[in-house]
Amino acid sequence: MPLSVESESVLEVKNLVKHFPLRSFGFGKQNGVVHAVDRVSFNISAGQTFSIVGESGCGKSTIGRTIMRLYPPSSGEVLFKGENIFTLPRKSLAAIRPKMQMIFQDPYASMDPRMTAGELVAEAVEKHGIVPPKQLWDYVITVMKDCGLSEKQAERFPHEFSGGQRQRICIARALALQPELIVCDEPVSALDVSIQAQIINLLRTLQQERGIAYLFISHDLAVVKHVSDNVAVMYLGEIVEQADKRTLYTLPIHPYTKALLKAVPMLRPGAALNPLVLSGEVPSAEHPPPGCRFHTRCPECMDLCTRESPKPQVLSLNHWVACHQYNEPSQKLIS
């Protein structure tokens, strides 16, 4: 159930499902599936940041990689400016590839160590013919400067840069193709806190200047709070709550959302930290529990939760939750 949007969506995800087959050794017979992503839907408008947050293994990175067609989907649709990228022929997909870019968690792993920073940025620009060949290098230097890198650094190799500088190179590589959507997969989680702030500020500045839409994937609610317009909370392959940032942080509804927010350190002097401790472990994605997938750890679990999967309930214009506590009309918060 996507949030309502005021402008036309750059990206619209409809009931996206991604299951990974489990195969036995030897004959390779399939003996199960991993339910990585189940029935996920959301919209992202131009110039907006939609964040997906959740614990490691919940499926949030799988969403990003499936949207970029690094993984084939099991079912569902992903519409980029109205076109379903899963059904586009190869030539048509290649034409919109520059408009959809991705920034990965580990910048060094996505770089060829034999290429200079300038060559890394120029490679895709040249392939897609973004600028005439005579203007290529000047264009590359301009983009690198926009990302906080100097012309001298264009001649250096990846191993000569710090982690934050490498991530700036990755941002420059994406930015150089003039994208309308960038999938940011844990882009600051491997960086020091002070460097995280610099990269986040850079992403926000580029968004304001160029109107880029971000799908921001993170496990860190403190980071998400600073970058997001809308936020989806994900648990074991499913989105359990979705709202605009202000609503989610001031009026969390789902017990899992409440637990995540309780775990965020409070930086105000004298503020008490009262984390809501969840019992048990995250169930296996190979055998998700029946009913609500969160019921095995939920402090507010009811008998119904163990038997039936909750349907999304709209609480307000930009807020919905999948929880049996809000199934009755009288419990909705619509004003």
N, C-alpha and C positions, 0 to 999 in steps of 0.2 A: 504493500500500500504506500505509494509515493506521496510525499508532501505536496501540497498545492504550490504552484509557482506563479509569479506575476508575469514573467516573460517566457519566451519560447525556450524549451530545454535544449541545451547543447548535447546532453547525454540523458537518455531515458533507459533504465534497466527494468525489464518486465519479467518477473517470475524466473529469475536466473537460477539454474540448477547445475552443479558440477559434482559428479561422483567419480571417484577414482577406483578402477577395478583392482581387486586383490587376487593375485594369481599364485598358485602353488609352484614350488620348484619342480623341475623335471619336465613335465608335459605342458606346463603353463596354463593349466585349467583354472578358470575363474572360480573362486570360492567365496566371494563376498565383495562388498564395495565399501569405500570410505565416503560417508556423507559430508563432504567438505562444505558445500553450499546448497541450501534448500530454499527455493521460492523467495529469492531476494528481489525487491523492487525499490527503486528510488529515481529521482530526477536531479539534474544539476543544471542550473541556468548560467548564462555567460557572466563572467566576473564574480562568480560565487564559489565558495569552498564547502564541499560536502565531505564530512569526515566519518569514517567507520572506525569504531574503537571496540576493543575487547581483548581478552587474554590471548596469549600465544596459542595457536592451534585452533582458533575459533573459525577460521576460513576467510578472514578479511583480506589477506594477501592473495588468496586464490581468486577472489572476486576481481581484484585489479589485474591479475595476469590473464584471467579469462576474458575480461573486457578488451584487453589488448591482443587477444587471440594467440597468446603464448600457450594457452591450454584450450583444447576444443571444448565447447559447452556440452553438457548432457541434454539440456533443454532450455527454453527461454529465449528472450530477445534482448539485444542491445542496440538501441537506435542512436546513431550519431547524426544529429541534425535531421532526424526523420528517416534515415536509411539504416536498415538492419544489417549490421556489419557481418553477421554470421551467414547471411545468404548472398552477400555481394560477390561477384566474380573477381578473380584475382586482379585484373587490370583496374577495376573500379576501386578495389580495396587499396591498391598501391597508390592511387590518386589521392586518397584521404589520409594515408599513413602519416604524412608530415603534420597533419592537424591533430593527431592523437599521439602524445609522447609519454614516456614513463621515466621516473627517477627512482633508482633502486637504493636499498639500504646500504649496501657496501659499494661505494664508488670505485674502489680499486679493482674489484672483481669484474666490473663492466668496462674496463679500459684495456686496450692493447698496450702492453708495456713498451713495445717497440716504437710507438708513435708519440710524437710530441703533443702537447695540449692543443696547439693550434691545428695540427693535423686531425686530431680527434674531433674537434668542432667542425672542421671543414669537410670531413668525409661525407656525411649525409647531405650537407648543403650542396656539394658538388653533384652527388648522385641524383638528387631531386631537382636540380636546376633552379634553386631558390633565387640566385643572382647570376648575372653574366660572369663567365670565367675571369674576365679582367678585373672584376670587382670583388672576387672571392675573398682574397686575403684581407683587404680593407674591411669587408663585411665581418669577417671572423674576429678581427681585432676589436671592432665596435661592439660586437655582442659580448666578447670576453670582458671588456671594460664595463659594460652594463652589469656584469655579474661580479664586479669587484676584482678583476684580474688585470694585470698590466700587459703591455705589448711584449716586454722582455720575457714574461712567463710563458708566452705562446711557444717559445723555443725549448722549453724544458719538458722532461719526461715525467710520467706519473709518479715514479718513486721519489722525485725531488720535491713533492708537495706534501703538505700536512693533510689530515683527514678533511678538515673544513675546506681547504683549497681544492681538493679533489672533488668534493661535492659541488663546489662552484663550477668546476669544469663540466660536470654532468648536467648541471642546470643550464649552462651555456650551450651544450650540445642539443638539449631539448628546445631551448629558446630560439636557437638559430633557424629552426625549421618553421618558425612563426605559427606555433600550435594554438588551437582554441581550447584544448583540453590537455592537462598534464596529470597523470596518475602518479602520486607521490607515495611510494611504498616505504614507510618507516624512514623518511629521508634524513632524520636527525638523531635517530636512536643510538647510532654508533659514535656520536660526537660528544665532546665535553659540553657541560651546560652553557658556558659562556659562548661557545661556538654555535650551539643550537640556536640561541637568541639571534645571532647574526644571520644565520641561514633563514630562519623564520621571517625576520624583517626583510631580507632580500626577496623572498617569495611573495610577501605581501606587497612590496613596492612594485615588483614586476606585474603583479595582478592588477594593481590600481592603474598602472601606466598602459597596459595592453589588453585588459579585459579578459584575461585567461580564466577558465574554469579549472578548479582543482578537485580531484578526488584524493583526499588526504587519509592515509591509512596509518594508524598508530595504536599502541597499547597505552599511551601516556595521556591521561585525561587533562593534565596540567598543560601540556603542549597543545592539545586539541582545542582547549578553551581559547587560546590566543589566535588561532588561525581560522576557526570555523564560522560559517553562517548557519549550517544545519548539521546535526549529528545523529548518527545511527549507532545504537549499542548492539553488539553481536555476541551471541552465545551458541556454541556448538553448531555452527552452520546456518543459524537463523537470526534475523534481526528481531529483537524483543521490544525495542522502544526506539522511537524516532521523533525528533522535535527540532525546532530552532534552538540555537545555542543557549539563549537566555532562559528559555523555558526548561530545557533539560537540566541546567545547572541549578536552577532555583526551585523547580518543582518536579524532581524525578519521581516516577511512579512505579516502575518495575522493581521488584526486590533486588535484581541483579544490578541495575543501574545505581540503586541506593548504595549497594555494597561497594561498587567501584568508586563512587564519589566519596564514600566514607574513608577509603584507603588513601586518598590524595592528601599528602602532607599539608598542614595549615601553616603558613608562613607568618601569620599575624602574632605579635608578641602576646604570650599568655593564652593563646588559643589551645583548647583541649583537643587531643586526637583520640577519637572514640571509634576506631574501625569496627565495622560490622563483619565479624569473622564468619566465613562460610564453612560449613562442615563438609567433609568428604572431598573427593577428587573429581575433576572434570571427567564425565563418562567418556567411553570410547566412541569416536565418530564412526567406527565400524558397526557398533551396535548401540545407537542412541536409545535412551530410555523411552518407553511409551508415554503418551500424554505430553505434558509440558516437559521439554528437555531439561529445564532447570529444577524440576521438582525434587530431585535427589539431594539438592543442596539448599533448597529454599527454606528460610525460616518461617515463611507464611504459607507453606504448602497445605492444600486441602485435599480431600479424597478425590475430588473431580480432577485435580491436577495430574494424578497418577494414571488416569484413564483416557482423558480427552485432550487433544492439542488445542490450546486457546486460539481463537480467531482475533485478528487485529481489531481493536476498538478505538474509534476516533474520539479523542477527549477535547480537542479544540481544533482550530483551523490548521495549525501546523504541529499537531502533536497526536501521536497514536501509540498504543501499547498492546502487546499480546500477553494478556494476563487474565485468568479467570475471575479475579477479584473485581474486574471492571466489565463483566459481561452483561450486567443488568443496566437498563437505561437510566435508572435512578442514580447509578454510581458514576455516570459520565460527568465530565467537567465542562461540557460545552456551555458557553455563555452567549 
